[in-house]
Amino acid sequence: MVSADTARTVVGIIGNVISFGLFFSPLPTFVQICKKGAVEQFSPLPYLATLLNCMLWILYGLPIVHPHSLLVITINGCGLAIELVYLMLFLIYSDRKQRLKIAVYLVLEFVFVAAVSAAVILLAHTHDRRSLIVGSLCVFFCCMMYAAPMSVMKMVIRTKSVEYMPFFLSLASFANGICWTAYALIRFDLFITIPNGIGTVLGLTQLALYATYYKSTKKILEERKKVTKGGDQVYLAEVVVSKEPAKSGNAVYDANGAGK
């Protein structure tokens, strides 16, 4: 009979693989940014949120905070490196004002994590207390990271288009949530269960929206190709609301949230 520890390790390894794919899911977005030489209206906030989330989970998984959490450290260490690359591309292809904002956010995040680390190590003297403090912060920021795509979900419902909510990102989010929830339940860990349970529900909701609006998205894209405006760019809002003049909401949103 397979022991609980063995099962947890296997599920954790599968979770690492899925999470690794999830971290790479925005890659097409950055290929597009590099080709165009500009970030346009894509937001850096989801990547900043994920970076902070990864740093806090690495802290949580350290032996001095929460022992026997090596798999938590490995995947979030990879995620940290990947998110830094994404943010570096934002710094390269953003205008001066946005570069400054990103730099300020990065400094604040590193200072915050350093302060939390020092406070936990110096003031909390047991694993349980350290796990409670860092784990509570992880739950809070992880829930924020999972909730980031909700603005895109709202846009999908409004425009009846899933153009900026890629299927594989939604599928990876759903699978990732299921896997890490199972990992946390095998040897119960409340701090891993809560955010990943929420992530499972949100991922399933995104898949339901994709199934609902996939056909209407194809029609919108076909209609857009037929529309010509003297060489000017045609925006999604102009195609969806064809009976009204285009308003000030001509924006392009990132699949990972306009402000995972």
N, C-alpha and C positions, 0 to 999 in steps of 0.2 A: 504494500500500500504506500502511495506517495505521501510523504510528510508535508505538513503545512508549509514548512520553510522551503522545501524544494518547489512546491507549487507556486509559492510567492515569488521565488527567484525566477522561475520560468515565465510567469505572467509579467514580472518586472522587465525581463529582457525583451519580451514582445512589446511591452509598453515603450521601451527605449527606441525600438525600431520604428514604431508608429509615430512617436513624438518627433523622431529625427525627420521623418517624412513631412510631418506637420510644419516643422521649422523651415523646411525647404519649399513648402507650398507657395509662398509669395514670390518665388524665383521668377516666374513669367512677368510679374509686375515690374521687377527691377531690370529685366531684359528690355522691356518696353521703355523704361526710364532712360536706360543707357543709350538705346537707339535714338530716342528723341532728344537726348541731351538736356532734359528738364523733368522735374517731378510733377509738373502741372498742378493739379489739385489733389494729388495723393497726399495723405496725411502721415506724418511720422509718429503720431501718438500711439498707435497700436504697437509699434516696434519699441518705443520707449517704455510702454507698459509691460511688454513681454521681457525686456531687458531687466527691469526692476524685479519682476516676478522670478526670473531665473536666478538672480543674485540672492534673493531671500530664500529660495528653495535650496540653493547650495549651502547657505548658512545653516538652514534647518537640518540638512543631511550630514553635517559634520559630526564626527564621533563625540566631540565635547558638548554637542547640543542634543542630538537624537541618534544614538548609536544604531548600527546595523541598517544604515540607509544609503549604502554605496550606490545603488542603482538610481537613487534620486539625485545624487551628486553628478553621476556620469552624464545623464541626459541633459540636466540643466547647465552643466559645464559646456556641452556642445551647443546648447541653445544660446548661451551667453556669447560665445564666439561668433555664431551666425548672425545674431541680432546686431552685434557691433559692426559687422561687415555691412549689413543693410543700412545702418545709421551713417556709416562712413559714406555710402553712396548718396544718401540724402544730403550730407554736408557738401559733397562734390557738386551735385546737380541742383541745389536749391539756390535761391537768391540770398543776398547778404542778410536781410532781415530774418529769414527763416533759419539760416545757419546759426545766427546768434541765439535764437530761441532754443534750437536743438542743443547747442553747446551749454546753455544755462541749465536746461533740464538734465543733461548728462552729469554735470557737476553736482547738482542737487541730489540726484539719485546716488551717486558714489558717496557723497558726504552722509546721506541718510543711512545707507547700509553700513558704513564704517561706524557711525554713531550707535546704531542698534547692536552691532557686533561687540563693540567695546562695553556697552551697558550690560548686555546679557552675560558676557564672560566675567565682568568685574562684580556685578551686583546680584546675579542669580547663581546660586551655588549647587544646584541639583539639576540632573537631566530633565526631570519632570517640569521644573519651573522654567528652564530654558526652552524646552519644547513648547510649553504653553505660550510663552511670549512670542517666540519666532513663528510658531505654527499659527497663532491668531493673525499675525501680520500677513503670513502667506495666504491664508484663507481670504482675507479682505482684498489683497491686491490681485490674487488669482481670479476671484469673482469679477473684479473690475476688468481684467484682461479678457475673460470669457464674454463679458457683457459688451465689450467694445464693438463687435459686429452688429449689435442691435440697431444702430443707426442705419446700417446698410439694409437690414431686414425691413425696416420701416420704408426705406426708399424702394425696395423691391415691391412691396404692397402698393405703394403710391403710383409707381410707374408701370407696374405689371411686367417688369423686366428683371431677369437675373444676370444681366450682362456683367455687372460688377460684383457678383457673388459666385465665384467659381465652384463648380460641383466638387472637385477633388479636395478643396480646402474644407468644405462643409463635411464631406465624407470622412476626411482625416480627423477633424475635430470630434465627430461622433465616435469614431473608433477609439481615439485617444481617451475620451472620457470614459467609455465602457471599460477599457483595459486597466486604467489606473484606479477606477472605482473598485474593480475586482481585486486588484493588488492590495488596496487599503482594507478591504473586507476580510481577506484571508487571515491577516493578523491585524485586527481592527485598529485603524488609525483615523481618528475623526478629522484631523486637519487635511488629510489627503482625500477623504471621502466627500466632504462637503463641496469643495470647488469642482471636483471632477464629476460629481453627480449633477451639478448645475450645468457643467459643460456638455454632458451627455444629452440633457433635455434641450439645450440650445442648439446643439448639433443636429438633433432629430428634427427640430423646428425648421432649421435652414434647409434640410433635405426635403421636408414637406413643401416648403415654399418653392424650391427648385422644381419639384414635380408639378406643382400647380401652375407656375408661370413659364415653364420651358417653351411651350408652343407659342405663347404670345410674344416671347422674346425673339423667336425666329422671325415672326411676322414684322416686328418692329425693325429688326436689322435689315430685312429685305426692303422695307419701305424706305429706310434711311438711304440705301444705296441708290434708290430711284430719285431721291430729292437732290436737286442741284441749286446752289445759291451763288452762282457766279464765282465759284472757286473757294468760297468761304467755308469754314468748318461747320458741319451740321451737328448740333448737340442733341442729346437724348430727349430733353424736355420739348424741343421743337417738333420731334417726330411723334411723341406720345400725345401731346396736346396740339393736334394739327389744326383745330378750329380757332385757336387763340394765338395772338402774337407771342413770340418768345419773350419770357420775362427774365428777371435778373438771376434766376436760379440755374443758369447754364453752367453746371459744374460736373466734373468727373470725379467719382468716388472710388476709393480703394476698396478692394474686396475684403480687406481685413478690418475695415472700420474707418469711417470718416471722422475720426477723432475719438487677433487673433484678431 
